[in-house]
Amino acid sequence: MRIQIKLLATYRQYLPPGSTGSSYEMEVPADTRVEALLPQLPTPSDGSVVLVNGRGPQPGQTLQEGDVVCLFPAIAGG
């Protein structure tokens, strides 16, 4: 099944060659869980904010055809 990966802020540097804008499509097996997808992505594994279709994923959430997984670095401030 096909999903869309969207990389924002400094994570845009990890977009594959030939990507347009800030996203690319990725083929994943059916029943792929969000936590199983993350290690397959070219972004740093620590400190990422992850959204699925604009919302924080639920523990054990399974991706669906056409889902948009968005990643960006957490920003600290104070």
All heavy atoms as a GROMACS GRO file, in nm:
protein
  578
    1MET      N    1   0.084  -0.117   0.000
    1MET     CA    2   0.000   0.000   0.000
    1MET      C    3   0.089   0.123   0.000
    1MET      O    4   0.202   0.118   0.046
    1MET     CB    5  -0.096  -0.007   0.118
    1MET     CG    6  -0.047   0.049   0.246
    1MET     SD    7  -0.166   0.029   0.378
    1MET     CE    8  -0.051   0.031   0.511
    2ARG      N    9   0.036   0.231  -0.051
    2ARG     CA   10   0.114   0.355  -0.064
    2ARG      C   11   0.073   0.455   0.043
    2ARG      O   12  -0.046   0.477   0.067
    2ARG     CB   13   0.097   0.413  -0.202
    2ARG     CG   14   0.155   0.318  -0.308
    2ARG     CD   15   0.165   0.377  -0.444
    2ARG     NE   16   0.265   0.479  -0.462
    2ARG     CZ   17   0.396   0.458  -0.469
    2ARG    NH1   18   0.445   0.338  -0.452
    2ARG    NH2   19   0.480   0.557  -0.491
    3ILE      N   20   0.175   0.515   0.106
    3ILE     CA   21   0.154   0.622   0.201
    3ILE      C   22   0.240   0.740   0.159
    3ILE      O   23   0.330   0.725   0.075
    3ILE     CB   24   0.187   0.580   0.345
    3ILE    CG1   25   0.334   0.540   0.357
    3ILE    CG2   26   0.094   0.469   0.393
    3ILE    CD1   27   0.381   0.521   0.500
    4GLN      N   28   0.216   0.854   0.217
    4GLN     CA   29   0.296   0.972   0.187
    4GLN      C   30   0.378   1.006   0.311
    4GLN      O   31   0.326   1.008   0.422
    4GLN     CB   32   0.206   1.090   0.150
    4GLN     CG   33   0.282   1.212   0.109
    4GLN     CD   34   0.189   1.325   0.066
    4GLN    OE1   35   0.069   1.317   0.078
    4GLN    NE2   36   0.248   1.430   0.015
    5ILE      N   37   0.507   1.033   0.290
    5ILE     CA   38   0.597   1.076   0.397
    5ILE      C   39   0.623   1.224   0.375
    5ILE      O   40   0.665   1.265   0.266
    5ILE     CB   41   0.730   0.999   0.395
    5ILE    CG1   42   0.706   0.848   0.399
    5ILE    CG2   43   0.820   1.045   0.508
    5ILE    CD1   44   0.639   0.797   0.522
    6LYS      N   45   0.600   1.304   0.478
    6LYS     CA   46   0.623   1.449   0.469
    6LYS      C   47   0.729   1.486   0.573
    6LYS      O   48   0.714   1.455   0.691
    6LYS     CB   49   0.492   1.522   0.498
    6LYS     CG   50   0.496   1.667   0.468
    6LYS     CD   51   0.355   1.724   0.479
    6LYS     CE   52   0.348   1.852   0.401
    6LYS     NZ   53   0.212   1.903   0.392
    7LEU      N   54   0.837   1.548   0.527
    7LEU     CA   55   0.946   1.588   0.614
    7LEU      C   56   0.953   1.740   0.617
    7LEU      O   57   0.964   1.804   0.514
    7LEU     CB   58   1.079   1.530   0.565
    7LEU     CG   59   1.083   1.377   0.549
    7LEU    CD1   60   1.219   1.334   0.497
    7LEU    CD2   61   1.049   1.308   0.680
    8LEU      N   62   0.947   1.796   0.738
    8LEU     CA   63   0.943   1.941   0.754
    8LEU      C   64   1.066   1.993   0.826
    8LEU      O   65   1.139   1.918   0.890
    8LEU     CB   66   0.817   1.981   0.831
    8LEU     CG   67   0.684   1.938   0.768
    8LEU    CD1   68   0.568   1.977   0.858
    8LEU    CD2   69   0.667   1.998   0.630
    9ALA      N   70   1.084   2.124   0.818
    9ALA     CA   71   1.194   2.197   0.884
    9ALA      C   72   1.328   2.137   0.839
    9ALA      O   73   1.347   2.112   0.721
    9ALA     CB   74   1.176   2.195   1.034
   10THR      N   75   1.418   2.113   0.933
   10THR     CA   76   1.551   2.063   0.897
   10THR      C   77   1.548   1.920   0.844
   10THR      O   78   1.646   1.874   0.785
   10THR     CB   79   1.648   2.070   1.016
   10THR    OG1   80   1.594   1.994   1.124
   10THR    CG2   81   1.670   2.214   1.060
   11TYR      N   82   1.438   1.848   0.861
   11TYR     CA   83   1.428   1.712   0.809
   11TYR      C   84   1.415   1.709   0.657
   11TYR      O   85   1.432   1.604   0.596
   11TYR     CB   86   1.311   1.638   0.872
   11TYR     CG   87   1.338   1.589   1.012
   11TYR    CD1   88   1.455   1.619   1.080
   11TYR    CD2   89   1.245   1.510   1.077
   11TYR    CE1   90   1.478   1.573   1.208
   11TYR    CE2   91   1.268   1.464   1.205
   11TYR     CZ   92   1.385   1.496   1.270
   11TYR     OH   93   1.408   1.449   1.398
   12ARG      N   94   1.388   1.824   0.595
   12ARG     CA   95   1.379   1.826   0.448
   12ARG      C   96   1.510   1.783   0.383
   12ARG      O   97   1.509   1.732   0.271
   12ARG     CB   98   1.340   1.966   0.400
   12ARG     CG   99   1.195   1.999   0.436
   12ARG     CD  100   1.156   2.131   0.381
   12ARG     NE  101   1.147   2.117   0.236
   12ARG     CZ  102   1.081   2.200   0.159
   12ARG    NH1  103   1.022   2.304   0.210
   12ARG    NH2  104   1.077   2.181   0.030
   13GLN      N  105   1.621   1.798   0.453
   13GLN     CA  106   1.749   1.756   0.397
   13GLN      C  107   1.756   1.604   0.376
   13GLN      O  108   1.841   1.555   0.303
   13GLN     CB  109   1.863   1.800   0.489
   13GLN     CG  110   1.866   1.730   0.624
   13GLN     CD  111   1.976   1.782   0.714
   13GLN    OE1  112   2.084   1.810   0.668
   13GLN    NE2  113   1.945   1.793   0.843
   14TYR      N  114   1.665   1.530   0.437
   14TYR     CA  115   1.664   1.384   0.424
   14TYR      C  116   1.570   1.334   0.314
   14TYR      O  117   1.554   1.213   0.297
   14TYR     CB  118   1.623   1.319   0.557
   14TYR     CG  119   1.717   1.355   0.670
   14TYR    CD1  120   1.677   1.438   0.772
   14TYR    CD2  121   1.847   1.305   0.673
   14TYR    CE1  122   1.763   1.472   0.877
   14TYR    CE2  123   1.933   1.338   0.777
   14TYR     CZ  124   1.890   1.422   0.878
   14TYR     OH  125   1.975   1.454   0.980
   15LEU      N  126   1.508   1.426   0.241
   15LEU     CA  127   1.421   1.384   0.131
   15LEU      C  128   1.502   1.309   0.026
   15LEU      O  129   1.616   1.346  -0.005
   15LEU     CB  130   1.354   1.505   0.067
   15LEU     CG  131   1.244   1.571   0.148
   15LEU    CD1  132   1.211   1.709   0.091
   15LEU    CD2  133   1.120   1.483   0.151
   16PRO      N  134   1.446   1.204  -0.034
   16PRO     CA  135   1.516   1.132  -0.139
   16PRO      C  136   1.536   1.220  -0.262
   16PRO      O  137   1.456   1.311  -0.287
   16PRO     CB  138   1.424   1.015  -0.174
   16PRO     CG  139   1.318   1.013  -0.072
   16PRO     CD  140   1.316   1.145  -0.003
   17PRO      N  141   1.640   1.195  -0.339
   17PRO     CA  142   1.661   1.270  -0.463
   17PRO      C  143   1.537   1.262  -0.552
   17PRO      O  144   1.473   1.158  -0.561
   17PRO     CB  145   1.780   1.200  -0.529
   17PRO     CG  146   1.849   1.129  -0.417
   17PRO     CD  147   1.742   1.092  -0.318
   18GLY      N  148   1.505   1.373  -0.615
   18GLY     CA  149   1.390   1.376  -0.705
   18GLY      C  150   1.258   1.407  -0.637
   18GLY      O  151   1.156   1.412  -0.703
   19SER      N  152   1.260   1.427  -0.507
   19SER     CA  153   1.137   1.461  -0.436
   19SER      C  154   1.093   1.602  -0.473
   19SER      O  155   1.176   1.689  -0.497
   19SER     CB  156   1.158   1.455  -0.284
   19SER     OG  157   1.193   1.326  -0.243
   20THR      N  158   0.963   1.622  -0.477
   20THR     CA  159   0.912   1.755  -0.503
   20THR      C  160   0.847   1.807  -0.375
   20THR      O  161   0.778   1.733  -0.305
   20THR     CB  162   0.809   1.754  -0.616
   20THR    OG1  163   0.705   1.662  -0.585
   20THR    CG2  164   0.873   1.715  -0.748
   21GLY      N  165   0.871   1.932  -0.343
   21GLY     CA  166   0.815   1.988  -0.220
   21GLY      C  167   0.879   1.924  -0.098
   21GLY      O  168   0.999   1.900  -0.094
   22SER      N  169   0.797   1.892  -0.002
   22SER     CA  170   0.848   1.837   0.124
   22SER      C  171   0.804   1.693   0.147
   22SER      O  172   0.812   1.644   0.259
   22SER     CB  173   0.802   1.924   0.240
   22SER     OG  174   0.661   1.926   0.246
   23SER      N  175   0.757   1.624   0.043
   23SER     CA  176   0.705   1.489   0.066
   23SER      C  177   0.741   1.394  -0.047
   23SER      O  178   0.783   1.434  -0.154
   23SER     CB  179   0.553   1.495   0.084
   23SER     OG  180   0.491   1.543  -0.032
   24TYR      N  181   0.723   1.267  -0.017
   24TYR     CA  182   0.741   1.161  -0.116
   24TYR      C  183   0.651   1.044  -0.080
   24TYR      O  184   0.605   1.031   0.034
   24TYR     CB  185   0.888   1.118  -0.125
   24TYR     CG  186   0.945   1.054   0.000
   24TYR    CD1  187   0.953   0.916   0.013
   24TYR    CD2  188   0.994   1.131   0.105
   24TYR    CE1  189   1.007   0.857   0.126
   24TYR    CE2  190   1.049   1.074   0.218
   24TYR     CZ  191   1.056   0.936   0.228
   24TYR     OH  192   1.109   0.879   0.341
   25GLU      N  193   0.624   0.959  -0.178
   25GLU     CA  194   0.542   0.841  -0.154
   25GLU      C  195   0.630   0.723  -0.122
   25GLU      O  196   0.745   0.714  -0.167
   25GLU     CB  197   0.455   0.811  -0.276
   25GLU     CG  198   0.342   0.909  -0.293
   25GLU     CD  199   0.239   0.862  -0.394
   25GLU    OE1  200   0.264   0.765  -0.468
   25GLU    OE2  201   0.133   0.925  -0.398
   26MET      N  202   0.574   0.632  -0.043
   26MET     CA  203   0.648   0.513  -0.001
   26MET      C  204   0.553   0.394  -0.003
   26MET      O  205   0.436   0.407   0.035
   26MET     CB  206   0.702   0.536   0.141
   26MET     CG  207   0.785   0.425   0.196
   26MET     SD  208   0.849   0.475   0.358
   26MET     CE  209   0.952   0.334   0.392
   27GLU      N  210   0.602   0.283  -0.049
   27GLU     CA  211   0.525   0.158  -0.050
   27GLU      C  212   0.558   0.082   0.078
   27GLU      O  213   0.675   0.061   0.111
   27GLU     CB  214   0.564   0.075  -0.173
   27GLU     CG  215   0.480  -0.048  -0.195
   27GLU     CD  216   0.343  -0.017  -0.254
   27GLU    OE1  217   0.329   0.082  -0.327
   27GLU    OE2  218   0.250  -0.095  -0.228
   28VAL      N  219   0.454   0.043   0.152
   28VAL     CA  220   0.472  -0.035   0.275
   28VAL      C  221   0.375  -0.152   0.273
   28VAL      O  222   0.270  -0.146   0.209
   28VAL     CB  223   0.450   0.051   0.402
   28VAL    CG1  224   0.553   0.163   0.412
   28VAL    CG2  225   0.310   0.107   0.409
   29PRO      N  226   0.409  -0.260   0.344
   29PRO     CA  227   0.316  -0.372   0.352
   29PRO      C  228   0.188  -0.333   0.427
   29PRO      O  229   0.191  -0.246   0.514
   29PRO     CB  230   0.393  -0.479   0.430
   29PRO     CG  231   0.535  -0.436   0.427
   29PRO     CD  232   0.536  -0.287   0.411
   30ALA      N  233   0.079  -0.399   0.394
   30ALA     CA  234  -0.045  -0.379   0.469
   30ALA      C  235  -0.019  -0.414   0.615
   30ALA      O  236   0.067  -0.497   0.646
   30ALA     CB  237  -0.155  -0.468   0.412
   31ASP      N  238  -0.091  -0.351   0.704
   31ASP     CA  239  -0.079  -0.373   0.848
   31ASP      C  240   0.053  -0.323   0.906
   31ASP      O  241   0.094  -0.368   1.013
   31ASP     CB  242  -0.099  -0.521   0.885
   31ASP     CG  243  -0.239  -0.569   0.848
   31ASP    OD1  244  -0.334  -0.489   0.858
   31ASP    OD2  245  -0.252  -0.686   0.810
   32THR      N  246   0.121  -0.230   0.839
   32THR     CA  247   0.242  -0.170   0.895
   32THR      C  248   0.203  -0.077   1.008
   32THR      O  249   0.116   0.008   0.992
   32THR     CB  250   0.320  -0.092   0.787
   32THR    OG1  251   0.362  -0.183   0.685
   32THR    CG2  252   0.442  -0.023   0.845
   33ARG      N  253   0.269  -0.092   1.120
   33ARG     CA  254   0.243  -0.004   1.235
   33ARG      C  255   0.337   0.116   1.228
   33ARG      O  256   0.447   0.107   1.176
   33ARG     CB  257   0.264  -0.078   1.366
   33ARG     CG  258   0.162  -0.186   1.386
   33ARG     CD  259   0.188  -0.262   1.513
   33ARG     NE  260   0.095  -0.371   1.523
   33ARG     CZ  261   0.017  -0.392   1.627
   33ARG    NH1  262   0.026  -0.312   1.733
   33ARG    NH2  263  -0.066  -0.492   1.629
   34VAL      N  264   0.292   0.227   1.283
   34VAL     CA  265   0.370   0.350   1.280
   34VAL      C  266   0.509   0.327   1.339
   34VAL      O  267   0.610   0.365   1.280
   34VAL     CB  268   0.297   0.464   1.354
   34VAL    CG1  269   0.383   0.588   1.360
   34VAL    CG2  270   0.164   0.495   1.287
   35GLU      N  271   0.516   0.261   1.454
   35GLU     CA  272   0.646   0.240   1.518
   35GLU      C  273   0.739   0.150   1.437
   35GLU      O  274   0.860   0.159   1.449
   35GLU     CB  275   0.631   0.188   1.662
   35GLU     CG  276   0.560   0.056   1.674
   35GLU     CD  277   0.410   0.066   1.697
   35GLU    OE1  278   0.351   0.174   1.675
   35GLU    OE2  279   0.351  -0.036   1.735
   36ALA      N  280   0.684   0.065   1.351
   36ALA     CA  281   0.766  -0.019   1.264
   36ALA      C  282   0.817   0.059   1.143
   36ALA      O  283   0.921   0.027   1.086
   36ALA     CB  284   0.688  -0.141   1.218
   37LEU      N  285   0.744   0.162   1.104
   37LEU     CA  286   0.782   0.244   0.989
   37LEU      C  287   0.900   0.335   1.023
   37LEU      O  288   0.990   0.354   0.941
   37LEU     CB  289   0.664   0.329   0.943
   37LEU     CG  290   0.695   0.433   0.837
   37LEU    CD1  291   0.723   0.366   0.703
   37LEU    CD2  292   0.583   0.534   0.826
   38LEU      N  293   0.900   0.394   1.140
   38LEU     CA  294   0.997   0.498   1.175
   38LEU      C  295   1.143   0.458   1.154
   38LEU      O  296   1.220   0.537   1.100
   38LEU     CB  297   0.972   0.548   1.317
   38LEU     CG  298   0.835   0.613   1.337
   38LEU    CD1  299   0.819   0.657   1.483
   38LEU    CD2  300   0.812   0.728   1.243
   39PRO      N  301   1.187   0.337   1.192
   39PRO     CA  302   1.328   0.302   1.168
   39PRO      C  303   1.364   0.291   1.019
   39PRO      O  304   1.480   0.294   0.984
   39PRO     CB  305   1.343   0.166   1.236
   39PRO     CG  306   1.231   0.155   1.332
   39PRO     CD  307   1.120   0.237   1.272
   40GLN      N  308   1.264   0.280   0.932
   40GLN     CA  309   1.289   0.269   0.788
   40GLN      C  310   1.309   0.406   0.723
   40GLN      O  311   1.349   0.413   0.607
   40GLN     CB  312   1.171   0.200   0.720
   40GLN     CG  313   1.144   0.060   0.768
   40GLN     CD  314   1.020   0.003   0.702
   40GLN    OE1  315   1.002   0.017   0.582
   40GLN    NE2  316   0.936  -0.060   0.781
   41LEU      N  317   1.280   0.512   0.796
   41LEU     CA  318   1.289   0.647   0.739
   41LEU      C  319   1.429   0.704   0.758
   41LEU      O  320   1.499   0.667   0.852
   41LEU     CB  321   1.184   0.736   0.805
   41LEU     CG  322   1.040   0.690   0.785
   41LEU    CD1  323   0.945   0.782   0.859
   41LEU    CD2  324   1.003   0.682   0.638
   42PRO      N  325   1.470   0.795   0.670
   42PRO     CA  326   1.606   0.848   0.673
   42PRO      C  327   1.630   0.957   0.777
   42PRO      O  328   1.734   1.020   0.777
   42PRO     CB  329   1.623   0.904   0.532
   42PRO     CG  330   1.486   0.949   0.494
   42PRO     CD  331   1.394   0.846   0.555
   43THR      N  332   1.536   0.979   0.865
   43THR     CA  333   1.547   1.086   0.965
   43THR      C  334   1.610   1.035   1.094
   43THR      O  335   1.611   0.915   1.119
   43THR     CB  336   1.408   1.143   0.996
   43THR    OG1  337   1.324   1.035   1.039
   43THR    CG2  338   1.347   1.209   0.875
   44PRO      N  339   1.660   1.126   1.178
   44PRO     CA  340   1.712   1.083   1.308
   44PRO      C  341   1.602   1.013   1.389
   44PRO      O  342   1.485   1.049   1.379
   44PRO     CB  343   1.752   1.215   1.376
   44PRO     CG  344   1.771   1.311   1.264
   44PRO     CD  345   1.675   1.269   1.157
   45SER      N  346   1.641   0.915   1.467
   45SER     CA  347   1.542   0.837   1.540
   45SER      C  348   1.500   0.902   1.671
   45SER      O  349   1.397   0.868   1.727
   45SER     CB  350   1.594   0.696   1.566
   45SER     OG  351   1.716   0.704   1.638
   46ASP      N  352   1.579   0.995   1.723
   46ASP     CA  353   1.546   1.059   1.850
   46ASP      C  354   1.495   1.200   1.829
   46ASP      O  355   1.541   1.273   1.742
   46ASP     CB  356   1.670   1.066   1.940
   46ASP     CG  357   1.718   0.929   1.983
   46ASP    OD1  358   1.637   0.834   1.977
   46ASP    OD2  359   1.834   0.916   2.023
   47GLY      N  360   1.400   1.240   1.911
   47GLY     CA  361   1.355   1.378   1.910
   47GLY      C  362   1.266   1.419   1.796
   47GLY      O  363   1.253   1.537   1.766
   48SER      N  364   1.201   1.324   1.730
   48SER     CA  365   1.112   1.356   1.620
   48SER      C  366   0.969   1.369   1.669
   48SER      O  367   0.924   1.292   1.754
   48SER     CB  368   1.116   1.249   1.512
   48SER     OG  369   1.241   1.243   1.450
   49VAL      N  370   0.899   1.464   1.612
   49VAL     CA  371   0.754   1.473   1.630
   49VAL      C  372   0.693   1.400   1.512
   49VAL      O  373   0.731   1.423   1.397
   49VAL     CB  374   0.707   1.620   1.634
   49VAL    CG1  375   0.556   1.628   1.645
   49VAL    CG2  376   0.774   1.693   1.750
   50VAL      N  377   0.600   1.308   1.541
   50VAL     CA  378   0.538   1.228   1.436
   50VAL      C  379   0.387   1.252   1.439
   50VAL      O  380   0.324   1.246   1.545
   50VAL     CB  381   0.566   1.077   1.459
   50VAL    CG1  382   0.498   0.993   1.351
   50VAL    CG2  383   0.715   1.050   1.464
   51LEU      N  384   0.333   1.281   1.323
   51LEU     CA  385   0.189   1.296   1.307
   51LEU      C  386   0.142   1.203   1.196
   51LEU      O  387   0.213   1.184   1.097
   51LEU     CB  388   0.152   1.439   1.271
   51LEU     CG  389   0.194   1.549   1.369
   51LEU    CD1  390   0.162   1.686   1.310
   51LEU    CD2  391   0.128   1.531   1.503
   52VAL      N  392   0.023   1.148   1.211
   52VAL     CA  393  -0.040   1.069   1.105
   52VAL      C  394  -0.171   1.139   1.072
   52VAL      O  395  -0.259   1.152   1.158
   52VAL     CB  396  -0.064   0.923   1.148
   52VAL    CG1  397  -0.135   0.846   1.036
   52VAL    CG2  398   0.067   0.856   1.184
   53ASN      N  399  -0.180   1.188   0.950
   53ASN     CA  400  -0.298   1.263   0.906
   53ASN      C  401  -0.327   1.380   0.999
   53ASN      O  402  -0.442   1.409   1.031
   53ASN     CB  403  -0.419   1.171   0.893
   53ASN     CG  404  -0.396   1.060   0.794
   53ASN    OD1  405  -0.330   1.078   0.692
   53ASN    ND2  406  -0.447   0.942   0.823
   54GLY      N  407  -0.219   1.446   1.046
   54GLY     CA  408  -0.234   1.566   1.127
   54GLY      C  409  -0.258   1.543   1.275
   54GLY      O  410  -0.278   1.638   1.349
   55ARG      N  411  -0.253   1.418   1.318
   55ARG     CA  412  -0.276   1.387   1.460
   55ARG      C  413  -0.167   1.296   1.513
   55ARG      O  414  -0.108   1.219   1.438
   55ARG     CB  415  -0.410   1.316   1.478
   55ARG     CG  416  -0.527   1.402   1.439
   55ARG     CD  417  -0.656   1.325   1.453
   55ARG     NE  418  -0.765   1.414   1.423
   55ARG     CZ  419  -0.872   1.426   1.497
   55ARG    NH1  420  -0.886   1.354   1.604
   55ARG    NH2  421  -0.967   1.509   1.462
   56GLY      N  422  -0.145   1.303   1.642
   56GLY     CA  423  -0.050   1.212   1.704
   56GLY      C  424  -0.100   1.069   1.693
   56GLY      O  425  -0.219   1.044   1.715
   57PRO      N  426  -0.012   0.975   1.655
   57PRO     CA  427  -0.057   0.837   1.640
   57PRO      C  428  -0.088   0.771   1.774
   57PRO      O  429  -0.028   0.804   1.876
   57PRO     CB  430   0.061   0.768   1.572
   57PRO     CG  431   0.179   0.852   1.608
   57PRO     CD  432   0.128   0.992   1.624
   58GLN      N  433  -0.182   0.680   1.772
   58GLN     CA  434  -0.216   0.601   1.890
   58GLN      C  435  -0.115   0.488   1.903
   58GLN      O  436  -0.059   0.442   1.803
   58GLN     CB  437  -0.357   0.541   1.874
   58GLN     CG  438  -0.466   0.645   1.864
   58GLN     CD  439  -0.476   0.729   1.989
   58GLN    OE1  440  -0.475   0.678   2.100
   58GLN    NE2  441  -0.483   0.860   1.971
   59PRO      N  442  -0.087   0.440   2.023
   59PRO     CA  443   0.004   0.326   2.038
   59PRO      C  444  -0.046   0.206   1.956
   59PRO      O  445  -0.164   0.171   1.961
   59PRO     CB  446  -0.002   0.294   2.188
   59PRO     CG  447  -0.045   0.422   2.252
   59PRO     CD  448  -0.137   0.488   2.152
   60GLY      N  449   0.043   0.149   1.876
   60GLY     CA  450   0.008   0.034   1.793
   60GLY      C  451  -0.074   0.066   1.670
   60GLY      O  452  -0.125  -0.025   1.604
   61GLN      N  453  -0.087   0.194   1.636
   61GLN     CA  454  -0.169   0.233   1.521
   61GLN      C  455  -0.116   0.173   1.392
   61GLN      O  456   0.003   0.180   1.363
   61GLN     CB  457  -0.175   0.385   1.510
   61GLN     CG  458  -0.260   0.433   1.394
   61GLN     CD  459  -0.277   0.584   1.393
   61GLN    OE1  460  -0.258   0.650   1.494
   61GLN    NE2  461  -0.314   0.637   1.278
   62THR      N  462  -0.206   0.115   1.314
   62THR     CA  463  -0.174   0.058   1.184
   62THR      C  464  -0.201   0.162   1.076
   62THR      O  465  -0.303   0.229   1.077
   62THR     CB  466  -0.259  -0.068   1.158
   62THR    OG1  467  -0.234  -0.162   1.263
   62THR    CG2  468  -0.224  -0.132   1.026
   63LEU      N  469  -0.107   0.174   0.983
   63LEU     CA  470  -0.123   0.268   0.873
   63LEU      C  471  -0.224   0.215   0.772
   63LEU      O  472  -0.239   0.095   0.754
   63LEU     CB  473   0.011   0.293   0.805
   63LEU     CG  474   0.114   0.364   0.893
   63LEU    CD1  475   0.252   0.356   0.830
   63LEU    CD2  476   0.073   0.509   0.915
   64GLN      N  477  -0.290   0.311   0.705
   64GLN     CA  478  -0.388   0.278   0.602
   64GLN      C  479  -0.344   0.339   0.470
   64GLN      O  480  -0.269   0.436   0.466
   64GLN     CB  481  -0.525   0.336   0.641
   64GLN     CG  482  -0.576   0.291   0.776
   64GLN     CD  483  -0.601   0.142   0.783
   64GLN    OE1  484  -0.660   0.085   0.691
   64GLN    NE2  485  -0.556   0.079   0.890
   65GLU      N  486  -0.392   0.283   0.361
   65GLU     CA  487  -0.365   0.335   0.227
   65GLU      C  488  -0.392   0.485   0.224
   65GLU      O  489  -0.497   0.532   0.270
   65GLU     CB  490  -0.455   0.264   0.125
   65GLU     CG  491  -0.440   0.314  -0.017
   65GLU     CD  492  -0.319   0.260  -0.089
   65GLU    OE1  493  -0.274   0.148  -0.056
   65GLU    OE2  494  -0.268   0.330  -0.177
   66GLY      N  495  -0.295   0.562   0.173
   66GLY     CA  496  -0.312   0.705   0.157
   66GLY      C  497  -0.281   0.789   0.280
   66GLY      O  498  -0.291   0.912   0.274
   67ASP      N  499  -0.244   0.727   0.392
   67ASP     CA  500  -0.210   0.804   0.511
   67ASP      C  501  -0.091   0.896   0.483
   67ASP      O  502  -0.005   0.864   0.402
   67ASP     CB  503  -0.174   0.712   0.629
   67ASP     CG  504  -0.296   0.660   0.704
   67ASP    OD1  505  -0.409   0.706   0.676
   67ASP    OD2  506  -0.277   0.572   0.791
   68VAL      N  507  -0.088   1.007   0.553
   68VAL     CA  508   0.023   1.102   0.545
   68VAL      C  509   0.095   1.100   0.680
   68VAL      O  510   0.035   1.132   0.783
   68VAL     CB  511  -0.025   1.244   0.513
   68VAL    CG1  512   0.092   1.342   0.513
   68VAL    CG2  513  -0.098   1.248   0.380
   69VAL      N  514   0.221   1.056   0.678
   69VAL     CA  515   0.303   1.053   0.798
   69VAL      C  516   0.397   1.172   0.790
   69VAL      O  517   0.478   1.183   0.698
   69VAL     CB  518   0.382   0.922   0.808
   69VAL    CG1  519   0.470   0.920   0.933
   69VAL    CG2  520   0.287   0.802   0.810
   70CYS      N  521   0.386   1.263   0.886
   70CYS     CA  522   0.464   1.386   0.888
   70CYS      C  523   0.563   1.379   1.003
   70CYS      O  524   0.527   1.343   1.115
   70CYS     CB  525   0.369   1.504   0.906
   70CYS     SG  526   0.451   1.663   0.909
   71LEU      N  527   0.689   1.414   0.973
   71LEU     CA  528   0.793   1.417   1.076
   71LEU      C  529   0.864   1.550   1.074
   71LEU      O  530   0.890   1.607   0.967
   71LEU     CB  531   0.897   1.307   1.051
   71LEU     CG  532   0.850   1.166   1.080
   71LEU    CD1  533   0.807   1.102   0.951
   71LEU    CD2  534   0.960   1.088   1.144
   72PHE      N  535   0.897   1.598   1.193
   72PHE     CA  536   0.979   1.719   1.206
   72PHE      C  537   1.048   1.714   1.341
   72PHE      O  538   1.004   1.644   1.432
   72PHE     CB  539   0.896   1.846   1.187
   72PHE     CG  540   0.774   1.858   1.275
   72PHE    CD1  541   0.781   1.924   1.396
   72PHE    CD2  542   0.653   1.804   1.237
   72PHE    CE1  543   0.669   1.937   1.477
   72PHE    CE2  544   0.540   1.815   1.316
   72PHE     CZ  545   0.549   1.883   1.437
   73PRO      N  546   1.158   1.788   1.354
   73PRO     CA  547   1.231   1.784   1.480
   73PRO      C  548   1.155   1.859   1.590
   73PRO      O  549   1.089   1.959   1.563
   73PRO     CB  550   1.363   1.855   1.448
   73PRO     CG  551   1.334   1.940   1.330
   73PRO     CD  552   1.224   1.871   1.254
   74ALA      N  553   1.165   1.804   1.711
   74ALA     CA  554   1.108   1.874   1.826
   74ALA      C  555   1.188   2.001   1.850
   74ALA      O  556   1.311   2.002   1.835
   74ALA     CB  557   1.112   1.784   1.948
   75ILE      N  558   1.120   2.107   1.884
   75ILE     CA  559   1.187   2.235   1.907
   75ILE      C  560   1.177   2.268   2.056
   75ILE      O  561   1.068   2.268   2.112
   75ILE     CB  562   1.122   2.346   1.823
   75ILE    CG1  563   1.135   2.312   1.675
   75ILE    CG2  564   1.184   2.480   1.855
   75ILE    CD1  565   1.060   2.404   1.583
   76ALA      N  566   1.290   2.291   2.116
   76ALA     CA  567   1.291   2.328   2.257
   76ALA      C  568   1.302   2.479   2.270
   76ALA      O  569   1.362   2.546   2.187
   76ALA     CB  570   1.410   2.262   2.326
   77GLY      N  571   1.242   2.530   2.370
   77GLY     CA  572   1.249   2.673   2.393
   77GLY      C  573   1.228   2.702   2.540
   77GLY      O  574   1.206   2.614   2.621
   78GLY      N  575   1.236   2.825   2.570
   78GLY     CA  576   1.213   2.852   2.712
   78GLY      C  577   1.227   2.996   2.745
   78GLY      O  578   1.247   3.086   2.676
   0.00000   0.00000   0.00000
